[in-house]
Amino acid sequence: MYRYGGGSPLPFYEPPRRLVREGIYRCTRNPMYLGTFIEYIGVGLMVSDLIMILFSTLTFSAALLLYKYYEVPYLKDRFGVEAEGYLSRTPILIPRWNCVKELIKGVLMRSSLGSC
């Protein structure tokens, strides 16, 4: 996010100067929320810890509420019409498969060009 937006994803510590819509953020608005949730659920399943799974689910739910009631209004306030378009086009969590496929293809193309 720093490379594309010129700031940190933490809004209280040098927030991005522009709306980040590149990379994985082109496919989903919250890749960090989704990735962290999947990671913690996976660990909870591996160690058979129901408390960890329940706590992860509660934490994830709280993060989504924070997103809806703090981050979305913040984005609209800060970036206006640009944010409104991004929010209406980009899924909150689960990316569209075609977008992910294009992203992976782009990464693979760049890595194969770098090896020449």
N, C-alpha and C positions, 0 to 999 in steps of 0.2 A: 504494500500500500504506500510505503514511503516513496518508492521509486516513481509510481504513477501519480500520486496525489500530493507529493511534497510534504507529507506530515505523517504522524502516527495514527493508528486506528483508535488510540485512546483520546477521546475528545478533550480531556483536561490537560493533555500534554502535547502541545503543538499539533492541533488538528489539521487534517489535509487541507490544502489551499484550493483544491479542485475536486469535484466528484469523481471517484474512481469507478470506471466502467470497463477497464481492461482486464485481461487475464481471466482468472476464475470469477471475478466480479461481473463479468459479462454474462455469466451463466446463472449465478445465484447471488443474492444480496448478503447472505450470511454463511459463507463456507466455514468460518471458524466455529460458529455455534454448532453446525451440523457435524463437523469433524470431531469436535470435542465430545459431543453427546455420543456419537458412535463409538469413540474410543473408550469412554467410561462404561458404557453398556457392555461392550466387548470384554473389558477387564472384569466387570461384575459377573458376567456369564462364565468366564474362564475360571474364576475362583469360587464360583457358586455362592455369591454373596448377595442375597436379596436386598439387604439394607443399602448396599452400594447402588444397586439398580434403581431402587425407589428414590434414593437421594439424588441420583443423576437425573431422573425424570422430573423431580421437583425443581432442581436447579435449572434444567433446560426450560421448563415451563416459566420460571421466573425470568430467565433471560429473554424469552419471547415476549413477555409482558413489558419488560424494559425496552425492548426493541420497538414494540408497537406504541408505547406511550411516551418514550423519550427520544429514541433515535429517529423515528420517522418524522415527527414534528421538527426535530432539529435539522434534518436534511432538507425538508421543505423550506424552513426558515432561511437556512444558509445558502441553498443552491436554487431555490425557486422553481421555475418551470422545468429546468434541466432535471431536477430531482423528481418532479412529478412524472415526467416521461419515463425515467429510469424505473421508478417504483411501479408504474403500471405495466411495463414490459418485462421486468425481470422477476422470476419466482423468488419467494422469500427463502426457501430452503432447498427443495429438491430441484436440481438443474434439469433442464430439458436435454434429452440424450443427444440430439443433433448438435447442440452447442458444445457439449463436453467432447463429442467426437471431433469437432472442428478444432477445439483447443488442443487436444492430444495430437492431432495431425500437425498442427503448427509447431508444437514443441518438438515432435519427432523430426520435422523438416529442418528446424534450426539446429538440432543436435547432429543431424547427418551432414549438414553443410559445414559445421564446425570441424568435422573430422577429416575433411579433404585437405 
